[in-house]
Each structure stands twice: as C-alpha cells, then as structure tokens.
Amino acid sequence: MNNQPVIAVTSGEPAGIGPDICLDLAVCALPVRIVVLGDMPLLQKRAALLGKNITIRLYQPDGKSVPGTLEVCHIPIQVAAQAGILNVHNAAYVLQLLDRAYIGIQQGEFAAMVTAPVHKGVINDSGIHFSGHTEYLAAKSATPQVVMMLAGGGLKVALATTHLPLRNVADTLTTELLTEVLTILHRDLQQKFGLPQPRILVAGLNPHAGENGHLGHEENNIIMPVIQQLQQQGMKITGPFPADTLFQSFMLKQADAVLAMYHDQGLPVLKYASFGEGVNITLGLPFIRTSVDHGTALDLAATGKATSSSLFAAINTALGMSQHWKLN
C-alpha cells in the first residue's frame, strides 16, 4: 500500500456536484492512493445530506491508504457553501485547491492531479480572470503552450483552440500555433500514452475543408503546409479533412487521435459518444492533469442524482498516463 502512487483530486466548485462525486472515491478499487483536496466539514455535510455513511479522515502525507475511507487534504473554505447556490466569496478557495495540487506535484508528493468541475462565471464575477483549468495550469507552471484533449467512447479529440468566441478562431489559428499544437499532441501521445508512432487526423476549419479555397483559405495557407512540414519530420499526420465526415468509423479506425480546430467542432461528437465517462486531459504540461468531462451541474448538487463515472475514468486515465510518463 505504501508504494501506491498518490493522485490529488480537487473537489472543485463547492456549490456543485464536485463534492458529491468525490465522496464516491471512498470505495475506489483502483491501485492508487487518492487524496481529495477540499474543505473537510463541507464534505462531511454533503455526505450527511446524501445519506452516505463513509469515513472521512485527514490526509497525512506519510500515511497510507485505508480501504473504505476518504482521505481529505483539508483546505478551509471562505464561506459555508450551499448546494446549488454560487458564492463569489469562494472563488479564491477553488483556485487554492488547484494551487495545492500543483505544489504537491512539484514536490513529488502527488503523481498526478485530477480535477472536479469549476464554474468559470463565478470566478470571473469575483474579480479573478479565469478562462479554464487548462489556461490556469499553463500559467501556473509557466508552460507557453498546452493542448486540451478529451478522451472517451474510443476517441481522443484534441483542440487547436479552446475557449474562444467563434469569430476569433480563424484569426487565432496561425502556422506557429498549429505547429506547436500538433507537436505537443504527437509528443504526449508517445510519452504519456505509450504510442510509438501515433496517427493523427486533422480537421479543416471551414465547411468541406475549404473546398480548395472556395470556402476559406486557412486549409491551403495554414493547415496543409503545417501537416506537410510535420510529415517530413516523420510524423503520421494527415488532413485536413471535412469535419462532417471525419468522425465516421472508417476514418477513425486509421487514427489514434483527431485534432479539431475549435471547441464545438470536435467535442460535441466526443461527448455524444462518451458523455458521463469522458476524460478531459491537458497535454503539454510537465505533469499529468485530467478532469471530468462535465460541468458543475448546480441543479444536481446534493440530490443524489450525480454520477461519478467520469471522475473514476479520469483517475484511471491519470494513473495510466503517469505510468507511461515514468518511463520517459
């Protein structure tokens, strides 16, 4: 038990379902020691509301796992949380959870971090600029470029751009950005997923992948030249393909991952195939970070209707990635 890797799980927005699904980790059967980062009284109260009779104990770094219990690294909340009701005064607390997980990884205490959902709106309403876990952890670790990828339903879909208004996507997509994103995707599929020669399919930006310039020029001017350059370096990258046919089974059987150009081009397909069991992964970081594929679901908090399958999948993925990562 003492040799088990330790994975930090941040409990996320306290008014949402993050605390609820973290409680289910008390019965996790994976070969890993799990430490939930959050406010212990909050988790105890939520367990009582849900009628979950589990033992919650304070995390001791030099301790070991005890089956049937939930280890909690106590980080006090600013204001008592009410299920389903956001409070701007707890925004800083949510970020403290991420900071503690990051410090633990930096110090070798944790092998990876898994994050429960946060609410971007309430964090921004508190006066703290926050566009997402991906961007926050990139800034925290001084990583110049990261890549958001979701996995589930037999798919791995990465994004060239993430949380941007649609009108800004084309202007953001540059040769430099696309080269960096594809390089990171290729490298992490090798180093963190153990794929020696990953096969990547790339979507076009425009309908029909630009139709040879008649429906847009990004494919001819940016996407295709980058793909050709990386192919010359030995990477198995092909495209650009029209997004409306790219996700057919006859195409996907040739691929280990797909790169979509923007958030809602690739993720609706993946979430349709895997919702509730998908995993959000941040590539390019100098550590392992995975997350659930859903939001805070404020209306489900403390109702007993939230499911923890995506959280378990995220932990299982983080464990597998950390094992490959050790070998590199």
Secondary structure, DSSP 8 states (H G I E B T S, - for coil): -TTS-EEEEE---TTSSHHHHHHGGGG--SSSEEEEEE-HHHHHHHHHHHT---EEEE--TT----TTEEEEEE---SS--BTTB--GGGHHHHHHHHHHHHHHHHTTS-SEEEE----HHHHHHTT-----HHHHHHHHTT-S--EEEEEETTEEEEESS-S--HHHHHHH--HHHHHHHHHHHHHHHHHTT--SS-EEEEE-SSGGGGGTTTS-SHIIIIIHHHHHHHHHTT-EEEEEE-HHHHTSHHHHTT-SEEEESSHHHHHHHHHHHHTTT-EEEEESSSS-EEEESS---GGGTTTT----HHHHHHHHHHHHHHHHHHT-
